[in-house]
Amino acid sequence: MSKERIKGISVKKNQNFSKWFLELVQKAELADTRYKIKGMIVYMPWATITIRKMYEKYQNLLEKKGHLPITLPSLIPESNFKLESDHVEGFTPEVFWVTHGGKNKLEERLALRPTSETAFYQMYSLWIRSYKDLPFKRYQSCQVWRHEGKATFPFFRAREFHWIESHNVFASKKDAMSQINEDMETTYEMLQDNFCIPIIFFQRPHWDKFAGTEETFAADALTQSGKVIQLPSTHYLGKKFSKPFNVTFLDKNNKEQYGHITCYGPAISRIYGGMVAILGDDNGLVLPWDLSPLHVVIIPIYNAKTKNNVMKKAKEIEKTVKVSLKECKVKLDDRDEISPGEKFNEWELRGVPLRIEIGPKDIESKKVVAVNRIDRKKQAVKWTNIGKFVNDFSKNFTDQLKKKTLISFESKVKTAKTIIEIKKVIDDGMIACTGFCSLELSGKKCAESIKEKTGAEVRGKRVGKEKNKFKQCCVCGKPSKETVYIAKSY
Ligand SMILES: [Zn+2]
């Protein structure tokens, strides 16, 4: 057990977010960043256990909605990769290539998949025959590799990350767009309801789309600082890939048609990073009940004289908790080499939802002290009531966390008409809503000007009803075609 961990985090989250996050990752033992390839980290048990639970929840929900799991090879032949020109242009700078098998140079380079469109669709062209096969919905859970040029940051930006990618084929654009809506609902259900991360969806500007898509819809996580974190996105690919890959079906009139494709890519490792960043506090990690590797830690407080009595009761309580809540992971921390206070710090750092303390006074009063990780409030609980208490606590914990972290989008938004006004809104830690000339390529210059003068980006237009309307673009003064949102991002 490292002494470092026991000391806690040396900076406050709102004073220096990066330092706070990196210290948390190291001291709570979420990842080890010392692996000898830049941008590739080792996921430690505490993170791996939670990430597995996140995968399980996501996979269950996708399968409930008709997506079936498959597993494709990690390598993609260059010839597949080259078939769609925007895609190859967008991804080539980031591809890791496999060029040799042993000592021999391969006849064709193989891409270590940065994403798997060009693997899925080769197979889809073999599998899909008729309109009766549609919708065709498959996904895989896997790792992908991108030779990221920007500075890497654990979980958020890495050269290897863990994700789910679902690829779906439909007979019409209408069917495909309803899949896009379903993907957005899935994202709300997972991120907000299960992971306690507040999000909002934007349709991204043309210049900020995933390479090779017609339309991109991306979730931005909201933080108290006003900065957003890009999380899952779902894409309408139209026929851009179905044409070169020959993903076709025979319609009801026996006529051959190209499929309309959508893809959805929740990056679980990045969502985990977002969850750690948004839910964590100055004392460390905070996790939803279901995702915690450990739920309850019991800490006995004793001296040589009282040790036997306290330990005997602590063991009884451990058993009571285990019996009353089957799924509950509970640990009695009986280490002698560190003090109870150090144990409190350590388990707070690692985000265990409930701490139960028991000392000689509690033996006399037949009670324990229960401490909630979210607000660190203490309460006395009678021994006879512990089973029910832990049961209720487990049911309420995640809702309590959600109440604390959920930010209403409206409360973070302020309207602005000029760049000067936008800058003020951004500097105040808010998201700016403004008029904009175009989200097509012609608007790119205005977006660059905003970025240069305010440090913030055009995130796109809001998905759903927009009640704010503007007459002019905030930069060029041309008529405003779109109401857009501008925010800094992590
Ligand atoms: Zn403009």
Residues whose N, C-alpha, C, O or C-beta is under 5 A from the ligand:
A	BS01	ZN	C437 C446 C473 V475 C476
